[in-house]
Amino acid sequence: MKATTALYGIIAAMGAFAQSDDYPPLKSDGPYALHVKGQSNSSIDGYLYAVHEFKTDHDPDSGVAVLQYAPASAPMAGNYSYRFYFNTSIDDDSGLGYVVTDITAGNATNLYRGKAMFWTYFPDTNVALLELGSGANPYNVQFLGFGDDGKAYVYAQHDDSKEVVGMHASETSVDIRNSWAICWQTRYETSGFTLSWVTYGKPHNPTCELVDMTRLKLY
């Protein structure tokens, strides 16, 4: 996979090299709704929408948001909070990219518009929080893909289960598919059932339920 090319696109999207000819421009695919369905006996079945972490923040271009869950049979029509795009490098055919908020809801003069989804980790839990917005950078925005079954997976190149003392391990690519979760989370001024990521093992957060995430094309 052309992971390096995809990384260049992500760096450009963060604005660090947006005006440089050394980095390929992005293409945006969408809009999509993000659907989550619980695994095993979970009753979770609905859609994700972006919620600002501070109640006074209403600007789609600014601030940071989380992805909260609504148990609904369809995304709310006409509500940009339920609309997402998938950004990839224009010359990348790997199928990898990253999720951003509705690019049509932001400032038209903002080069890449949309707020990228990124992972926030905490030292006291194995459950990471998915956020969208100004905290995104090339080190916490993970490559996503959607498999033949439509389910979202994360592409990673770090597998410490193969480490051996005294040996230099190769960075083997791993497609992680079964770590999405919906958990009750509090982030600043908002609380609710929120898209999360279980890094390994049983979730430290007792409210978590594992889910599969897919995308639904909107028109």
NUZA-321463 format. One record per residue (C-alpha): residue in one letter; residue number from 0; y, z, x. Coordinates in Angstrom, 2 decimals, always signed. Last residue first. Layout:
BEGIN
{r 'A'; NUM; {Y; Z; X}};
...
//
This chain:
BEGIN
{r 'Y'; 218; {+12.20; -1.76; -27.01}};
{r 'L'; 217; {+10.24; +1.17; -25.60}};
{r 'K'; 216; {+7.16; +0.91; -23.39}};
{r 'L'; 215; {+4.94; +4.01; -23.59}};
{r 'R'; 214; {+4.11; +5.88; -20.41}};
{r 'T'; 213; {+1.16; +8.13; -19.60}};
{r 'M'; 212; {+0.80; +11.74; -18.49}};
{r 'D'; 211; {-2.50; +13.62; -18.61}};
{r 'V'; 210; {-2.25; +17.34; -19.22}};
{r 'L'; 209; {-3.28; +20.69; -17.74}};
{r 'E'; 208; {-2.22; +23.76; -19.72}};
{r 'C'; 207; {+0.02; +26.39; -18.16}};
{r 'T'; 206; {+0.96; +29.61; -19.98}};
{r 'P'; 205; {-0.71; +31.93; -17.44}};
{r 'N'; 204; {+1.62; +30.84; -14.60}};
{r 'H'; 203; {-0.37; +31.36; -11.39}};
{r 'P'; 202; {-2.24; +28.17; -12.25}};
{r 'K'; 201; {-5.93; +28.17; -11.22}};
{r 'G'; 200; {-6.54; +26.09; -8.11}};
{r 'Y'; 199; {-4.12; +23.83; -6.27}};
{r 'T'; 198; {-0.57; +22.43; -6.46}};
{r 'V'; 197; {-0.23; +22.77; -10.22}};
{r 'W'; 196; {+2.65; +20.50; -11.27}};
{r 'S'; 195; {+5.05; +21.17; -14.14}};
{r 'L'; 194; {+6.46; +19.46; -17.22}};
{r 'T'; 193; {+8.16; +22.13; -19.33}};
{r 'F'; 192; {+7.43; +24.16; -22.45}};
{r 'G'; 191; {+10.72; +25.97; -22.89}};
{r 'S'; 190; {+13.52; +27.93; -21.29}};
{r 'T'; 189; {+17.02; +26.81; -20.34}};
{r 'E'; 188; {+19.94; +28.68; -18.81}};
{r 'Y'; 187; {+18.75; +28.92; -15.18}};
{r 'R'; 186; {+15.23; +27.52; -15.14}};
{r 'T'; 185; {+12.70; +29.30; -17.32}};
{r 'Q'; 184; {+9.22; +27.79; -17.68}};
{r 'W'; 183; {+6.52; +27.77; -20.35}};
{r 'C'; 182; {+3.96; +25.43; -18.82}};
{r 'I'; 181; {+2.87; +21.83; -19.44}};
{r 'A'; 180; {+0.70; +20.62; -16.60}};
{r 'W'; 179; {+0.21; +17.63; -14.32}};
{r 'S'; 178; {-2.35; +18.37; -11.58}};
{r 'N'; 177; {-5.24; +16.08; -12.45}};
{r 'R'; 176; {-4.33; +12.73; -10.93}};
{r 'I'; 175; {-3.75; +13.11; -7.20}};
{r 'D'; 174; {-4.22; +9.82; -5.34}};
{r 'V'; 173; {-4.84; +10.66; -1.70}};
{r 'S'; 172; {-3.84; +8.69; +1.40}};
{r 'T'; 171; {-5.22; +9.98; +4.67}};
{r 'E'; 170; {-2.78; +11.24; +7.25}};
{r 'S'; 169; {-5.13; +11.45; +10.21}};
{r 'A'; 168; {-5.94; +14.87; +11.60}};
{r 'H'; 167; {-5.26; +15.76; +15.21}};
{r 'M'; 166; {-8.10; +18.00; +16.33}};
{r 'G'; 165; {-7.99; +21.39; +18.08}};
{r 'V'; 164; {-8.89; +23.31; +14.93}};
{r 'V'; 163; {-10.12; +20.95; +12.21}};
{r 'E'; 162; {-8.00; +19.91; +9.19}};
{r 'K'; 161; {-9.77; +17.97; +6.42}};
{r 'S'; 160; {-8.66; +20.21; +3.54}};
{r 'D'; 159; {-5.09; +19.70; +4.79}};
{r 'D'; 158; {-4.74; +16.42; +2.86}};
{r 'H'; 157; {-1.27; +14.95; +3.32}};
{r 'Q'; 156; {-0.56; +11.31; +2.54}};
{r 'A'; 155; {+0.20; +11.59; -1.17}};
{r 'Y'; 154; {+0.34; +9.18; -4.11}};
{r 'V'; 153; {+0.87; +11.00; -7.39}};
{r 'Y'; 152; {-0.94; +9.83; -10.51}};
{r 'A'; 151; {+0.16; +8.76; -13.97}};
{r 'K'; 150; {-2.47; +7.72; -16.48}};
{r 'G'; 149; {-2.53; +4.17; -17.87}};
{r 'D'; 148; {-6.29; +3.81; -17.51}};
{r 'D'; 147; {-5.76; +1.11; -14.90}};
{r 'G'; 146; {-3.70; +3.64; -12.98}};
{r 'F'; 145; {+0.02; +4.41; -13.19}};
{r 'G'; 144; {+1.75; +5.15; -9.90}};
{r 'L'; 143; {+4.05; +7.81; -8.61}};
{r 'F'; 142; {+5.53; +8.33; -5.16}};
{r 'Q'; 141; {+7.02; +11.81; -4.75}};
{r 'V'; 140; {+10.71; +12.70; -4.65}};
{r 'N'; 139; {+10.85; +15.93; -2.63}};
{r 'Y'; 138; {+11.39; +14.62; +0.91}};
{r 'P'; 137; {+13.33; +11.44; +0.11}};
{r 'N'; 136; {+15.99; +13.48; -1.77}};
{r 'A'; 135; {+16.52; +14.76; -5.31}};
{r 'G'; 134; {+18.65; +17.88; -5.87}};
{r 'S'; 133; {+21.27; +15.91; -7.81}};
{r 'G'; 132; {+19.08; +15.02; -10.72}};
{r 'L'; 131; {+15.74; +15.40; -12.43}};
{r 'E'; 130; {+13.40; +18.37; -12.13}};
{r 'L'; 129; {+9.64; +18.90; -12.12}};
{r 'L'; 128; {+8.70; +22.51; -11.42}};
{r 'A'; 127; {+5.93; +23.47; -9.02}};
{r 'V'; 126; {+3.13; +25.86; -9.93}};
{r 'N'; 125; {+1.29; +27.52; -7.03}};
{r 'T'; 124; {+3.53; +30.56; -7.27}};
{r 'D'; 123; {+5.50; +33.05; -5.16}};
{r 'P'; 122; {+6.91; +30.68; -2.54}};
{r 'F'; 121; {+8.57; +28.34; -5.09}};
{r 'Y'; 120; {+8.36; +24.55; -5.09}};
{r 'T'; 119; {+10.75; +22.07; -6.72}};
{r 'W'; 118; {+9.37; +18.53; -7.19}};
{r 'F'; 117; {+11.64; +15.55; -7.93}};
{r 'M'; 116; {+12.46; +13.15; -10.74}};
{r 'A'; 115; {+15.38; +10.81; -10.00}};
{r 'K'; 114; {+18.56; +10.86; -12.07}};
{r 'G'; 113; {+19.67; +7.55; -13.57}};
{r 'R'; 112; {+22.39; +5.33; -12.17}};
{r 'Y'; 111; {+21.47; +3.23; -9.14}};
{r 'L'; 110; {+24.86; +1.82; -8.14}};
{r 'N'; 109; {+27.02; +4.05; -10.37}};
{r 'T'; 108; {+29.58; +1.63; -11.79}};
{r 'A'; 107; {+27.83; +1.51; -15.17}};
{r 'N'; 106; {+28.14; +5.29; -15.51}};
{r 'G'; 105; {+25.09; +6.69; -17.23}};
{r 'A'; 104; {+23.22; +6.15; -20.50}};
{r 'T'; 103; {+21.82; +2.73; -19.55}};
{r 'I'; 102; {+19.94; +4.15; -16.56}};
{r 'D'; 101; {+17.87; +6.41; -18.82}};
{r 'T'; 100; {+16.49; +9.12; -16.53}};
{r 'V'; 99; {+14.58; +8.24; -13.38}};
{r 'V'; 98; {+10.88; +8.13; -12.52}};
{r 'Y'; 97; {+9.67; +7.09; -9.09}};
{r 'G'; 96; {+7.88; +4.16; -7.54}};
{r 'L'; 95; {+4.45; +2.90; -6.58}};
{r 'G'; 94; {+2.93; -0.32; -7.88}};
{r 'S'; 93; {+2.30; -1.42; -4.31}};
{r 'D'; 92; {+4.04; -4.79; -4.74}};
{r 'D'; 91; {+7.31; -3.92; -2.98}};
{r 'D'; 90; {+10.00; -6.59; -2.60}};
{r 'I'; 89; {+12.40; -5.18; -5.22}};
{r 'S'; 88; {+11.75; -1.59; -4.19}};
{r 'T'; 87; {+10.59; +0.44; -7.20}};
{r 'N'; 86; {+12.28; +2.36; -9.99}};
{r 'F'; 85; {+10.53; +3.43; -13.21}};
{r 'Y'; 84; {+12.84; +4.07; -16.14}};
{r 'F'; 83; {+13.05; +6.85; -18.70}};
{r 'R'; 82; {+14.10; +7.26; -22.33}};
{r 'Y'; 81; {+13.51; +10.52; -24.26}};
{r 'S'; 80; {+16.92; +11.98; -23.39}};
{r 'Y'; 79; {+18.46; +8.66; -24.44}};
{r 'N'; 78; {+17.98; +9.56; -28.12}};
{r 'G'; 77; {+18.03; +6.48; -30.36}};
{r 'A'; 76; {+14.59; +7.15; -31.81}};
{r 'M'; 75; {+13.02; +10.51; -31.01}};
{r 'P'; 74; {+9.76; +9.82; -29.21}};
{r 'A'; 73; {+6.69; +9.40; -31.46}};
{r 'S'; 72; {+3.88; +11.59; -32.81}};
{r 'A'; 71; {+5.74; +14.73; -31.81}};
{r 'P'; 70; {+5.01; +17.99; -30.02}};
{r 'A'; 69; {+8.17; +18.03; -27.86}};
{r 'Y'; 68; {+7.80; +18.90; -24.18}};
{r 'Q'; 67; {+10.59; +19.63; -21.73}};
{r 'L'; 66; {+11.47; +17.69; -18.61}};
{r 'V'; 65; {+14.03; +19.58; -16.55}};
{r 'A'; 64; {+17.62; +18.60; -15.85}};
{r 'V'; 63; {+20.07; +18.81; -12.94}};
{r 'G'; 62; {+23.79; +18.13; -12.96}};
{r 'S'; 61; {+25.66; +14.87; -13.27}};
{r 'D'; 60; {+25.26; +11.32; -14.56}};
{r 'P'; 59; {+24.13; +12.12; -18.13}};
{r 'D'; 58; {+27.23; +14.37; -18.57}};
{r 'H'; 57; {+26.52; +17.20; -21.03}};
{r 'D'; 56; {+26.55; +20.19; -18.71}};
{r 'T'; 55; {+27.79; +23.32; -20.50}};
{r 'K'; 54; {+24.26; +24.37; -21.47}};
{r 'F'; 53; {+23.13; +24.52; -17.86}};
{r 'E'; 52; {+19.59; +23.37; -16.99}};
{r 'H'; 51; {+20.13; +20.06; -18.75}};
{r 'V'; 50; {+17.19; +18.95; -20.91}};
{r 'A'; 49; {+15.36; +15.64; -20.37}};
{r 'Y'; 48; {+12.69; +14.68; -22.90}};
{r 'L'; 47; {+8.92; +14.59; -22.74}};
{r 'Y'; 46; {+6.63; +13.42; -25.53}};
{r 'G'; 45; {+3.71; +14.69; -27.58}};
{r 'D'; 44; {+0.11; +15.88; -27.70}};
{r 'I'; 43; {-0.77; +19.37; -26.47}};
{r 'S'; 42; {-3.69; +20.79; -28.47}};
{r 'S'; 41; {-5.71; +21.67; -25.36}};
{r 'N'; 40; {-9.49; +21.64; -25.70}};
{r 'S'; 39; {-10.23; +19.66; -22.51}};
{r 'Q'; 38; {-7.03; +17.98; -21.26}};
{r 'G'; 37; {-3.72; +18.02; -23.07}};
{r 'K'; 36; {-1.80; +14.86; -23.83}};
{r 'V'; 35; {+1.58; +13.96; -22.39}};
{r 'H'; 34; {+3.65; +10.89; -23.26}};
{r 'L'; 33; {+6.62; +9.69; -21.23}};
{r 'A'; 32; {+8.78; +7.21; -23.13}};
{r 'Y'; 31; {+9.64; +4.06; -21.26}};
{r 'P'; 30; {+12.70; +1.89; -20.70}};
{r 'G'; 29; {+11.67; +0.22; -18.59}};
{r 'D'; 28; {+11.34; -1.20; -15.11}};
{r 'S'; 27; {+14.14; -0.81; -12.60}};
{r 'K'; 26; {+14.34; -2.94; -9.47}};
{r 'L'; 25; {+15.70; -1.56; -6.23}};
{r 'P'; 24; {+17.48; -3.15; -3.31}};
{r 'P'; 23; {+15.79; -3.45; +0.09}};
{r 'Y'; 22; {+17.04; -1.36; +2.99}};
{r 'D'; 21; {+18.38; -2.82; +6.24}};
{r 'D'; 20; {+21.23; -4.58; +4.38}};
{r 'S'; 19; {+22.97; -1.21; +4.13}};
{r 'Q'; 18; {+25.21; -0.33; +1.19}};
{r 'A'; 17; {+22.84; +2.13; -0.47}};
{r 'F'; 16; {+21.87; +3.80; +2.78}};
{r 'A'; 15; {+22.14; +7.47; +1.85}};
{r 'G'; 14; {+22.65; +6.83; -1.86}};
{r 'M'; 13; {+19.51; +8.60; -3.10}};
{r 'A'; 12; {+18.42; +5.24; -4.42}};
{r 'A'; 11; {+18.58; +3.79; -0.92}};
{r 'I'; 10; {+16.29; +6.51; +0.37}};
{r 'I'; 9; {+13.89; +5.80; -2.51}};
{r 'G'; 8; {+13.89; +2.08; -1.75}};
{r 'Y'; 7; {+13.19; +2.73; +1.91}};
{r 'L'; 6; {+10.28; +4.95; +0.87}};
{r 'A'; 5; {+8.84; +2.14; -1.25}};
{r 'T'; 4; {+8.95; -0.14; +1.77}};
{r 'T'; 3; {+7.14; +2.46; +3.84}};
{r 'A'; 2; {+4.51; +2.95; +1.14}};
{r 'K'; 1; {+3.51; -0.69; +1.15}};
{r 'M'; 0; {+0.00; +0.00; +0.00}};
//
